[in-house]
Amino acid sequence: MKKAAMFLPLLVVLPLSANTWEAGVFIGQQSFRSQNVTLGGNTFSGDVDNKVTYGFRVGRSVLDFGPALLEVTAGFQPESRANATIRINGAPFGTGEYKTQHFSIGAMANLKAFVALGAGVEYRFEKLDTGSASTTYARPWIRVNAGIAIPSPVVKPFVGVEAAVPVTSKSVDATSPEEDQIKALAPKFQIGLYAGIRF
């Protein structure tokens, strides 16, 4: 009887840890911050155009019980190039490219229903490049999504809408180093479609 009692905790945990995998693709619009710096009576501003981008994500569940699904995730967004414009006192002064890419690790909590809801946080390591200089910006992002899954015995396709915003951002002035000025233009919002499979 005592030996049987020793295995009871395992019987309770097993249904909670039915490990499943997720593989998905995100495609959507990425928008950027703008910056304004005043120097010598002139206002210098930088803007980056919105850009369609895509990324990949994999996840593995650590808790799958009833309507609750908790998973750890890892993602990668390939390099994306957007047009950047520099203005002086509102007049265009020059243009260039602003390149971004990132990889991430995070966690996501999902409520399984006909329309599933999810919320999570991921830590992104963003590579930012203006052509003349580059830097890495490590910061947390919050993700939320809503979607539907197609029930099937083995592979469960899903599709939904996802949005993400960074928790932190960088502000600059005329004395800020170039690295901070690059970070001040970093992405501020993403929204698009996220689709994939769970198995």
C-alpha positions as CSV (number, residue, x, y, z in Angstrom):
1,M,0.0,0.0,0.0
2,K,2.8,2.4,0.9
3,K,4.5,1.6,-2.5
4,A,1.3,2.4,-4.3
5,A,1.0,5.7,-2.5
6,M,4.5,6.7,-3.6
7,F,3.3,6.6,-7.3
8,L,0.2,8.7,-6.7
9,P,1.9,12.0,-7.3
10,L,3.2,10.7,-10.6
11,L,-0.3,9.7,-11.7
12,V,-1.4,13.3,-10.9
13,V,1.4,14.9,-12.8
14,L,1.3,12.8,-16.0
15,P,-2.0,14.4,-17.3
16,L,-0.4,17.8,-16.7
17,S,2.6,17.2,-18.7
18,A,1.4,15.7,-22.0
19,N,4.2,17.3,-24.0
20,T,3.1,18.6,-27.3
21,W,5.0,20.6,-29.9
22,E,4.0,23.7,-31.8
23,A,5.5,25.1,-35.0
24,G,4.2,28.3,-36.5
25,V,4.8,31.2,-38.9
26,F,4.0,34.9,-38.3
27,I,3.4,37.4,-41.1
28,G,2.3,40.9,-40.4
29,Q,3.2,44.6,-40.2
30,Q,6.0,46.0,-38.0
31,S,5.9,49.7,-37.0
32,F,8.8,51.7,-35.6
33,R,9.4,54.6,-33.2
34,S,10.5,58.0,-34.4
35,Q,13.0,60.3,-32.7
36,N,13.4,64.0,-32.5
37,V,16.6,65.8,-31.3
38,T,17.2,69.5,-31.0
39,L,20.7,70.8,-31.6
40,G,21.8,74.4,-32.3
41,G,18.3,75.6,-32.8
42,N,17.5,72.9,-35.4
43,T,15.3,69.9,-35.0
44,F,16.6,66.6,-36.4
45,S,14.1,63.8,-36.8
46,G,14.2,60.2,-37.9
47,D,11.4,58.0,-39.1
48,V,11.2,54.4,-40.3
49,D,8.4,53.2,-42.7
50,N,6.1,50.4,-41.6
51,K,7.3,47.1,-43.0
52,V,5.7,43.7,-43.6
53,T,7.8,41.0,-41.9
54,Y,7.7,37.4,-41.1
55,G,9.1,35.0,-38.4
56,F,9.1,31.5,-37.2
57,R,8.4,30.0,-33.8
58,V,8.5,26.7,-32.1
59,G,7.0,25.8,-28.7
60,R,6.8,22.9,-26.3
61,S,4.1,22.5,-23.7
62,V,5.0,22.2,-20.1
63,L,1.4,22.1,-18.8
64,D,-1.6,20.8,-20.7
65,F,-4.5,20.2,-18.5
66,G,-8.2,20.8,-19.3
67,P,-8.5,24.2,-21.0
68,A,-5.1,25.4,-19.9
69,L,-2.0,25.1,-22.0
70,L,1.4,26.6,-20.9
71,E,4.3,26.4,-23.2
72,V,7.9,27.6,-23.6
73,T,8.8,29.1,-27.0
74,A,11.7,30.1,-29.2
75,G,11.5,32.3,-32.2
76,F,13.5,33.8,-35.1
77,Q,12.7,36.7,-37.4
78,P,15.0,37.0,-40.5
79,E,16.5,40.3,-41.5
80,S,14.0,42.9,-42.7
81,R,14.8,46.1,-44.4
82,A,12.7,49.3,-44.1
83,N,13.2,52.8,-45.5
84,A,14.4,55.4,-43.1
85,T,14.2,59.2,-43.5
86,I,16.1,61.9,-41.8
87,R,14.6,65.4,-41.6
88,I,15.9,68.8,-40.5
89,N,13.1,71.2,-39.3
90,G,10.6,69.0,-41.1
91,A,12.3,69.0,-44.5
92,P,13.7,65.7,-45.9
93,F,17.5,65.6,-45.6
94,G,18.5,62.0,-46.4
95,T,17.3,58.5,-46.7
96,G,18.7,55.1,-45.9
97,E,17.9,51.6,-44.7
98,Y,17.0,50.4,-41.2
99,K,17.6,46.6,-40.8
100,T,16.1,44.5,-38.1
101,Q,16.1,40.9,-37.1
102,H,15.8,39.0,-33.8
103,F,15.7,35.7,-32.0
104,S,13.6,35.2,-28.8
105,I,12.8,32.9,-25.9
106,G,9.6,33.1,-23.9
107,A,6.6,31.5,-22.4
108,M,2.9,31.6,-23.5
109,A,-0.3,30.7,-21.6
110,N,-3.3,29.6,-23.7
111,L,-6.9,29.1,-22.9
112,K,-8.2,26.4,-25.2
113,A,-11.8,27.0,-26.5
114,F,-13.5,27.4,-29.9
115,V,-11.8,30.7,-30.1
116,A,-8.6,30.2,-28.2
117,L,-6.9,33.1,-26.3
118,G,-3.3,33.4,-25.4
119,A,-1.0,35.8,-23.6
120,G,2.7,35.6,-22.9
121,V,6.1,37.3,-22.7
122,E,9.2,36.7,-24.7
123,Y,12.7,38.2,-24.4
124,R,13.9,39.3,-27.8
125,F,17.5,39.9,-28.8
126,E,17.1,42.4,-31.6
127,K,19.9,43.2,-34.1
128,L,19.5,46.7,-35.4
129,D,21.6,48.1,-38.3
130,T,21.6,51.4,-40.1
131,G,24.4,50.6,-42.5
132,S,26.9,52.9,-40.7
133,A,26.5,51.3,-37.3
134,S,24.7,48.4,-35.6
135,T,23.8,47.3,-32.1
136,T,21.9,44.6,-30.3
137,Y,18.8,45.5,-28.2
138,A,17.7,42.9,-25.6
139,R,14.3,43.6,-24.1
140,P,11.0,41.9,-23.1
141,W,8.0,41.9,-25.4
142,I,4.3,41.1,-24.5
143,R,2.4,38.9,-27.0
144,V,-1.4,38.3,-27.2
145,N,-3.3,36.3,-29.7
146,A,-6.7,34.8,-30.6
147,G,-7.4,32.1,-33.0
148,I,-9.1,28.8,-33.9
149,A,-7.7,25.2,-34.2
150,I,-9.0,22.4,-36.4
151,P,-9.4,19.2,-34.2
152,S,-7.7,16.1,-35.5
153,P,-6.2,13.0,-33.9
154,V,-2.5,13.7,-34.6
155,V,-1.8,17.1,-36.1
156,K,-3.9,20.1,-35.2
157,P,-3.6,23.1,-37.6
158,F,-4.4,26.6,-36.2
159,V,-4.6,30.1,-37.4
160,G,-5.2,33.4,-35.5
161,V,-4.4,37.1,-35.1
162,E,-1.4,38.1,-32.9
163,A,-0.1,41.4,-31.6
164,A,3.1,42.2,-29.7
165,V,4.5,45.3,-28.0
166,P,7.8,45.9,-26.2
167,V,7.9,46.6,-22.5
168,T,10.7,49.1,-22.8
169,S,11.9,51.7,-25.3
170,K,14.8,54.1,-25.6
171,S,14.7,57.9,-25.5
172,V,17.6,60.1,-26.7
173,D,18.9,63.6,-26.8
174,A,21.6,65.4,-28.7
175,T,24.4,63.9,-26.5
176,S,23.2,60.3,-26.8
177,P,25.7,57.9,-28.3
178,E,24.9,56.5,-31.8
179,E,24.0,53.1,-30.3
180,D,21.2,54.6,-28.3
181,Q,20.0,56.6,-31.3
182,I,19.7,53.4,-33.3
183,K,17.7,51.8,-30.4
184,A,15.4,54.8,-30.3
185,L,14.0,53.8,-33.7
186,A,13.5,50.2,-32.8
187,P,10.2,48.4,-33.5
188,K,7.3,49.5,-31.3
189,F,4.4,47.2,-32.4
190,Q,3.7,44.1,-34.5
191,I,0.4,42.8,-35.6
192,G,-0.5,40.1,-38.1
193,L,-1.5,36.5,-38.7
194,Y,0.1,33.5,-36.9
195,A,-0.6,30.0,-38.2
196,G,0.9,26.6,-37.7
197,I,0.4,23.1,-36.3
198,R,0.4,21.4,-32.9
199,F,1.4,17.8,-32.6
